[in-house]
Amino acid sequence: MKNILLVITLFFAFKIKLEAQVYIEKQTRHRFAQMTLGADYQMGFGGSTKFLNKSNEVESLKLATTASPRFLIGGTHFWGHADLQISIPIGGKIQESANQKIQAISGVETSLKYFPWRIENNKIKPYIGTAITPYYYEQDNDNMEYGNGPEQGRTALPVLFGFTLNKNNHLLEFGAAWDYQNKQDYYIDRTQIIRVNTPRIYPHLSYRFMFDTTLGAEKDWESGKTARITKKLSDAGKLNGFFLGAGMSSAWWLGKSSFNTKNRPYLPKYSTVVMPEITFGYYFHKSDINIGLTHRAYKTVTRAYGTAQALQRRSIGIEATKYVGDYHGFAPFIGPTITNEVLSFREIESGILTHDLSEKKIAYGLTFGWDIRPNRIQWFLLRTNLRWFPDLQVNIADKESISFRNIEFNFIQFIFFPNRVWSK
């Protein structure tokens, strides 16, 4: 819900141009991308699993049809040839049968669709693409004393295909996701593994509203006014300045901990974390470099069959990023980050506390991403960034550790430059 409120706030904060297919007239940096907001309804059909009955025998069970509405935020890019968006599920359904409680859902999905023929008004255009989709499966067995099965997550790259109809500022889409890796191993107790078949095809129907946030600056760019203002402000040092940013970020675990692989093989990977991200930093115009402060504080858990583990990370650090190009307002950047970390690990086994550890350390990572930056004088921009921490862990025993290695992904962040409002 916080994601949705943030987006709605930014929606009304922007100076929005309600024009569609502005790239049909000409392809310029101010027509490179359009923002979209909407919703869809996704379903999943088919699937099967197995479970232990009261006699401790293995039985088969069919999975029920899944359905979920999703909130969509994204944008068309490359003048209507690409569509990048995130899909945020709203609610889910639990299947209850044969003393089993089963939930098979998808998490926040990041998708990229390619349109060989660009999106155009009053036309239906096909697309193909892929997505980074976290799928979650959990099966609790009421026939057992400690029957809470693992919430098993996996990240897949399903194939996307479908058709999009454009009518003025409206996009209506019918498509599907093909999860060709829908089979997975699953522990039905601490030692027995079965094969779960989750849905292979996920059809969806969506509606999105499309609008532009940068077209209003095109006239000044083409007349040379933007260049003159940029030079004047740059010479006066007024394009250097502080910036503030706000958005939502997620942390994706990259692997299983060596401690769990050896001692708790039935435990799944830790859950993906979604958290607010606030940024404060300083921008150097001539060198095109950002220096920013970073802060994160989040928790994640994993549990199954009487074992529960919790991780907590608190860190503060600094990062420097350098822009390495500008393709019609698409400006990628990359740079290092260094943080001071406090990492905590806690485990309870059948109601007994078995581990309670905390460790302080310095960590090094890499930040990379891109801005949608039609010019270098506007008071706001939209940023996508990722952070990778390759060596982050808490040591438990010799050659055994709990891994905190992950990739943080902030799909869209609103960056505000206060001094540029005043400078103008």
C-alpha positions as CSV (number, residue, x, y, z in Angstrom):
1,M,0.0,0.0,0.0
2,K,2.9,2.4,0.7
3,N,4.1,1.8,-2.9
4,I,0.7,2.8,-4.3
5,L,0.4,6.0,-2.1
6,L,3.9,7.1,-3.1
7,V,3.1,6.7,-6.8
8,I,-0.2,8.5,-6.5
9,T,1.5,11.4,-4.7
10,L,4.2,11.7,-7.4
11,F,1.5,11.5,-10.1
12,F,-0.2,14.6,-8.9
13,A,3.1,16.4,-8.2
14,F,4.3,16.1,-11.8
15,K,3.4,18.6,-14.5
16,I,1.8,16.0,-16.7
17,K,1.1,16.2,-20.4
18,L,-1.9,14.1,-21.3
19,E,-0.8,13.3,-24.9
20,A,-0.4,9.9,-26.4
21,Q,2.1,8.7,-29.0
22,V,4.0,12.0,-29.0
23,Y,6.8,10.0,-30.6
24,I,4.8,9.5,-33.8
25,E,5.4,13.1,-34.9
26,K,9.2,12.9,-34.2
27,Q,11.6,10.9,-32.1
28,T,13.4,13.2,-29.7
29,R,14.8,12.9,-26.2
30,H,11.7,14.5,-24.7
31,R,9.5,11.8,-26.4
32,F,11.7,8.9,-25.5
33,A,9.5,7.6,-22.6
34,Q,6.0,7.9,-21.3
35,M,4.8,6.9,-17.9
36,T,2.0,4.4,-17.3
37,L,-0.3,3.5,-14.3
38,G,-2.9,0.8,-14.2
39,A,-4.1,-2.6,-13.0
40,D,-4.5,-6.1,-14.2
41,Y,-6.0,-9.4,-13.3
42,Q,-3.8,-12.5,-13.6
43,M,-4.8,-16.1,-13.3
44,G,-2.9,-19.4,-13.1
45,F,-4.2,-22.8,-14.2
46,G,-3.2,-26.4,-13.3
47,G,-0.6,-27.9,-11.1
48,S,-0.2,-30.7,-8.6
49,T,1.6,-31.6,-5.4
50,K,1.9,-34.4,-2.8
51,F,1.6,-34.6,1.0
52,L,1.8,-36.9,4.0
53,N,-1.6,-38.1,5.2
54,K,-2.4,-39.1,8.8
55,S,-1.0,-42.6,8.2
56,N,2.3,-41.0,7.1
57,E,1.7,-42.1,3.5
58,V,2.3,-39.9,0.4
59,E,-0.8,-38.8,-1.4
60,S,-1.3,-36.7,-4.5
61,L,-3.3,-33.4,-4.7
62,K,-4.3,-31.1,-7.5
63,L,-3.7,-27.4,-7.1
64,A,-6.6,-25.0,-7.4
65,T,-6.7,-22.1,-9.9
66,T,-4.9,-19.0,-8.7
67,A,-6.1,-15.4,-9.3
68,S,-4.8,-12.0,-8.2
69,P,-5.4,-8.4,-9.1
70,R,-2.1,-6.4,-9.5
71,F,-1.2,-2.7,-9.5
72,L,0.9,-1.6,-12.4
73,I,3.5,1.2,-12.7
74,G,5.9,1.6,-15.6
75,G,6.6,3.3,-18.8
76,T,7.0,2.9,-22.5
77,H,10.5,3.5,-23.8
78,F,12.4,3.8,-27.1
79,W,9.5,5.7,-28.7
80,G,6.9,3.0,-28.2
81,H,9.1,-0.1,-28.9
82,A,9.7,-1.2,-25.3
83,D,7.6,-1.4,-22.2
84,L,9.2,-1.6,-18.7
85,Q,6.9,-2.1,-15.7
86,I,6.5,-3.5,-12.2
87,S,3.4,-5.5,-11.2
88,I,2.5,-5.5,-7.5
89,P,0.0,-8.2,-6.4
90,I,-2.8,-7.2,-4.2
91,G,-4.0,-10.1,-2.1
92,G,-3.9,-13.9,-2.6
93,K,-5.9,-17.0,-2.1
94,I,-5.2,-20.0,0.1
95,Q,-6.3,-23.5,-1.0
96,E,-7.6,-25.6,1.9
97,S,-8.1,-29.4,1.2
98,A,-7.1,-32.7,2.7
99,N,-5.8,-30.9,5.9
100,Q,-3.4,-28.9,3.7
101,K,-3.2,-25.2,3.4
102,I,-1.5,-24.3,0.1
103,Q,-0.6,-20.9,-1.3
104,A,1.0,-20.6,-4.8
105,I,1.5,-16.9,-5.7
106,S,3.8,-14.6,-7.6
107,G,5.6,-11.6,-6.0
108,V,6.4,-8.2,-7.4
109,E,7.3,-8.7,-11.0
110,T,9.6,-6.6,-13.2
111,S,8.9,-7.1,-16.9
112,L,10.3,-6.0,-20.2
113,K,8.2,-6.2,-23.4
114,Y,9.5,-5.6,-26.9
115,F,7.1,-4.4,-29.6
116,P,8.6,-5.1,-33.1
117,W,6.0,-2.6,-34.4
118,R,5.7,0.3,-32.0
119,I,2.6,1.1,-30.0
120,E,0.3,3.4,-32.1
121,N,-3.2,4.9,-31.6
122,N,-6.2,2.8,-32.6
123,K,-4.0,-0.2,-33.4
124,I,-3.3,-3.6,-31.9
125,K,0.3,-4.5,-31.6
126,P,1.9,-7.8,-30.6
127,Y,4.8,-8.1,-28.1
128,I,7.2,-10.6,-26.7
129,G,9.3,-10.2,-23.6
130,T,10.5,-11.6,-20.3
131,A,10.3,-10.8,-16.6
132,I,12.1,-11.2,-13.4
133,T,9.3,-12.9,-11.4
134,P,9.5,-14.3,-7.9
135,Y,7.2,-17.2,-7.3
136,Y,6.3,-18.4,-3.9
137,Y,4.9,-21.8,-2.8
138,E,4.0,-22.8,0.7
139,Q,2.2,-26.0,1.9
140,D,1.3,-26.4,5.5
141,N,0.2,-29.9,6.8
142,D,-2.2,-30.0,9.7
143,N,-1.6,-33.8,10.0
144,M,1.8,-33.0,11.6
145,E,2.8,-31.4,15.0
146,Y,5.2,-29.1,13.3
147,G,3.6,-29.0,9.9
148,N,4.5,-25.5,8.8
149,G,6.0,-26.2,5.4
150,P,8.7,-23.9,3.9
151,E,7.7,-20.8,2.0
152,Q,9.8,-21.6,-1.0
153,G,10.7,-18.8,-3.3
154,R,12.3,-19.0,-6.7
155,T,13.1,-16.3,-9.3
156,A,12.1,-17.2,-12.8
157,L,12.4,-15.6,-16.2
158,P,9.1,-16.5,-17.9
159,V,8.4,-15.8,-21.5
160,L,5.8,-13.0,-22.0
161,F,3.6,-12.7,-25.1
162,G,0.4,-11.0,-26.0
163,F,-1.3,-8.0,-27.7
164,T,-1.8,-4.3,-26.7
165,L,-4.5,-2.1,-28.0
166,N,-3.9,1.7,-27.8
167,K,-6.7,4.2,-27.8
168,N,-5.5,7.8,-27.1
169,N,-4.0,7.7,-23.6
170,H,-5.4,4.2,-22.8
171,L,-3.7,0.8,-23.2
172,L,-5.7,-2.4,-23.0
173,E,-3.7,-5.6,-23.0
174,F,-4.3,-9.3,-23.2
175,G,-1.3,-11.5,-22.7
176,A,0.2,-14.4,-20.8
177,A,3.4,-15.5,-19.0
178,W,4.8,-18.9,-19.8
179,D,6.7,-20.3,-16.8
180,Y,8.7,-23.1,-18.5
181,Q,10.5,-23.9,-15.2
182,N,7.4,-24.6,-13.2
183,K,8.6,-27.9,-11.6
184,Q,10.4,-27.7,-8.2
185,D,11.5,-29.9,-5.4
186,Y,9.8,-29.4,-2.1
187,Y,10.3,-30.8,1.4
188,I,7.0,-32.3,2.8
189,D,8.9,-32.9,6.1
190,R,12.5,-32.5,7.2
191,T,13.8,-35.4,5.0
192,Q,11.3,-36.3,2.3
193,I,11.3,-34.4,-1.1
194,I,8.5,-34.4,-3.6
195,R,8.1,-32.7,-7.0
196,V,5.6,-29.8,-7.1
197,N,4.1,-28.7,-10.5
198,T,2.9,-25.1,-10.3
199,P,0.9,-23.4,-13.1
200,R,2.7,-23.2,-16.4
201,I,0.6,-20.5,-18.0
202,Y,-0.6,-17.2,-16.4
203,P,-3.0,-15.2,-18.6
204,H,-3.8,-11.6,-17.7
205,L,-6.0,-8.7,-18.8
206,S,-4.8,-5.2,-18.0
207,Y,-5.7,-1.5,-18.4
208,R,-3.1,1.3,-18.1
209,F,-3.2,5.1,-18.5
210,M,-0.3,6.6,-20.3
211,F,1.0,10.2,-19.9
212,D,4.1,12.3,-20.5
213,T,6.2,14.2,-17.9
214,T,8.9,15.8,-20.1
215,L,7.4,17.0,-23.3
216,G,6.9,20.5,-22.0
217,A,10.6,21.1,-22.0
218,E,11.1,20.2,-25.7
219,K,10.4,23.6,-27.1
220,D,13.1,25.2,-25.0
221,W,15.6,22.4,-25.9
222,E,15.0,22.8,-29.7
223,S,15.2,26.6,-29.6
224,G,18.5,26.6,-27.8
225,K,17.1,28.2,-24.7
226,T,17.9,25.1,-22.5
227,A,21.5,25.1,-23.7
228,R,21.9,28.8,-22.9
229,I,20.3,28.4,-19.4
230,T,22.4,25.3,-18.8
231,K,25.6,27.2,-19.6
232,K,24.6,30.2,-17.5
233,L,23.7,28.2,-14.5
234,S,26.8,25.9,-14.9
235,D,29.1,28.9,-15.1
236,A,27.6,30.3,-11.9
237,G,27.9,26.9,-10.2
238,K,24.1,26.7,-9.6
239,L,23.7,23.3,-11.2
240,N,25.7,21.8,-8.4
241,G,23.5,21.1,-5.4
242,F,21.8,18.8,-3.0
243,F,19.1,16.4,-4.0
244,L,16.5,14.3,-2.1
245,G,15.0,11.1,-3.3
246,A,12.2,8.7,-2.3
247,G,11.0,5.4,-3.6
248,M,10.6,1.7,-2.8
249,S,13.4,-0.8,-3.0
250,S,13.6,-4.6,-2.7
251,A,16.4,-7.0,-1.6
252,W,16.8,-10.3,-3.5
253,W,18.9,-13.0,-1.9
254,L,21.4,-14.5,-4.3
255,G,22.0,-17.9,-2.7
256,K,21.5,-20.3,0.2
257,S,23.6,-20.0,3.3
258,S,26.3,-22.7,3.8
259,F,25.1,-23.2,7.3
260,N,21.6,-24.1,6.2
261,T,22.8,-26.2,3.2
262,K,24.7,-28.4,5.6
263,N,22.4,-28.4,8.7
264,R,19.0,-27.2,7.6
265,P,18.5,-28.3,4.0
266,Y,14.7,-28.2,4.4
267,L,14.7,-24.4,5.0
268,P,14.1,-22.2,1.9
269,K,16.0,-19.1,1.0
270,Y,15.1,-15.9,2.9
271,S,12.1,-13.9,1.7
272,T,12.5,-11.0,-0.6
273,V,12.3,-7.7,1.3
274,V,10.4,-4.6,0.2
275,M,11.4,-1.4,2.0
276,P,11.2,2.4,1.6
277,E,14.3,4.1,0.4
278,I,15.2,7.7,1.1
279,T,18.2,9.2,-0.6
280,F,20.2,12.4,0.3
281,G,23.2,13.5,-1.7
282,Y,25.0,16.1,-3.7
283,Y,25.4,16.4,-7.5
284,F,28.5,17.8,-9.2
285,H,27.4,19.1,-12.7
286,K,30.7,19.5,-14.6
287,S,32.0,16.1,-13.6
288,D,28.5,14.6,-13.8
289,I,28.9,12.7,-10.5
290,N,26.5,12.0,-7.6
291,I,27.7,11.6,-4.0
292,G,25.0,10.2,-1.8
293,L,24.3,8.8,1.7
294,T,22.6,5.5,1.9
295,H,20.7,3.9,4.8
296,R,18.8,0.6,5.1
297,A,17.2,-1.3,7.9
298,Y,15.2,-4.4,7.2
299,K,14.4,-7.9,8.4
300,T,13.6,-11.2,6.7
301,V,12.7,-14.6,7.9
302,T,12.6,-18.3,6.9
303,R,10.8,-21.1,8.7
304,A,9.8,-24.7,8.2
305,Y,8.8,-27.7,10.4
306,G,9.6,-26.2,13.8
307,T,12.7,-24.2,12.8
308,A,12.6,-20.4,12.4
309,Q,15.4,-18.0,11.4
310,A,15.4,-14.2,11.3
311,L,18.0,-11.9,9.8
312,Q,18.3,-8.2,10.4
313,R,20.5,-5.7,8.6
314,R,21.2,-2.1,9.6
315,S,23.7,-0.1,7.6
316,I,24.7,3.4,6.7
317,G,27.2,4.3,4.0
318,I,28.2,6.5,1.1
319,E,28.2,5.9,-2.6
320,A,29.6,7.7,-5.6
321,T,28.1,7.3,-9.1
322,K,29.4,8.6,-12.4
323,Y,27.2,9.0,-15.5
324,V,28.7,7.1,-18.4
325,G,26.5,8.1,-21.3
326,D,23.3,9.8,-22.5
327,Y,21.1,8.2,-25.1
328,H,18.3,10.6,-25.8
329,G,17.8,11.2,-22.1
330,F,18.5,7.7,-21.0
331,A,21.5,8.2,-18.8
332,P,23.2,5.1,-17.2
333,F,25.6,5.5,-14.2
334,I,27.8,3.2,-12.1
335,G,30.0,3.6,-9.0
336,P,31.2,2.1,-5.7
337,T,29.5,2.1,-2.3
338,I,30.9,1.5,1.1
339,T,28.8,0.8,4.2
340,N,29.1,0.2,7.9
341,E,27.0,-2.9,8.7
342,V,25.3,-4.4,11.7
343,L,24.2,-7.9,10.8
344,S,22.1,-10.1,13.1
345,F,21.1,-13.7,13.0
346,R,18.6,-15.5,15.3
347,E,17.4,-19.1,15.2
348,I,14.7,-20.9,17.2
349,E,14.5,-24.7,17.0
350,S,11.3,-26.4,18.3
351,G,10.7,-23.5,20.7
352,I,14.4,-23.3,21.9
353,L,16.7,-20.5,21.1
354,T,19.8,-22.0,19.4
355,H,21.6,-19.0,17.9
356,D,21.6,-15.3,18.6
357,L,24.5,-13.5,16.9
358,S,25.4,-10.0,15.8
359,E,28.4,-8.8,13.8
360,K,29.7,-5.4,12.8
361,K,31.7,-5.0,9.6
362,I,32.6,-2.7,6.7
363,A,31.1,-3.8,3.4
364,Y,31.8,-2.9,-0.2
365,G,29.4,-2.9,-3.1
366,L,28.6,-1.7,-6.5
367,T,25.8,0.7,-7.5
368,F,24.5,1.0,-11.1
369,G,21.4,2.0,-12.9
370,W,20.0,4.8,-15.0
371,D,18.1,8.1,-15.0
372,I,15.5,9.4,-17.4
373,R,17.0,12.8,-17.8
374,P,15.8,14.8,-20.8
375,N,18.1,17.7,-19.8
376,R,20.4,18.7,-16.9
377,I,18.5,21.6,-15.5
378,Q,15.0,20.3,-14.6
379,W,14.1,20.1,-10.9
380,F,13.2,16.4,-10.8
381,L,14.1,13.2,-12.6
382,L,13.1,9.5,-12.4
383,R,15.9,7.0,-11.3
384,T,16.2,3.3,-11.4
385,N,19.1,1.8,-9.4
386,L,20.6,-1.5,-8.3
387,R,23.1,-2.3,-5.6
388,W,25.1,-5.4,-5.3
389,F,27.0,-6.6,-2.2
390,P,29.0,-9.7,-3.1
391,D,30.5,-10.5,0.3
392,L,28.2,-10.0,3.2
393,Q,27.7,-12.8,5.8
394,V,27.7,-13.7,9.5
395,N,30.1,-16.5,10.4
396,I,28.5,-19.4,12.5
397,A,31.3,-21.9,12.6
398,D,34.4,-22.9,10.6
399,K,33.5,-22.6,6.9
400,E,29.8,-22.2,7.8
401,S,28.0,-18.9,7.6
402,I,24.6,-17.2,7.1
403,S,24.7,-15.2,3.8
404,F,23.4,-11.6,3.5
405,R,24.5,-11.5,-0.2
406,N,21.8,-9.8,-2.2
407,I,20.9,-7.4,-5.0
408,E,18.8,-4.4,-4.1
409,F,16.6,-3.1,-6.8
410,N,14.8,0.2,-6.8
411,F,12.6,0.3,-9.9
412,I,11.6,3.9,-9.8
413,Q,12.7,6.7,-7.5
414,F,11.7,10.3,-7.5
415,I,14.7,12.7,-7.3
416,F,14.2,16.3,-6.4
417,F,16.7,19.2,-6.7
418,P,15.5,22.1,-4.5
419,N,18.1,24.6,-5.7
420,R,17.0,24.2,-9.3
421,V,13.5,25.4,-8.4
422,W,15.0,28.5,-6.8
423,S,17.6,29.1,-9.5
424,K,15.0,29.4,-12.1
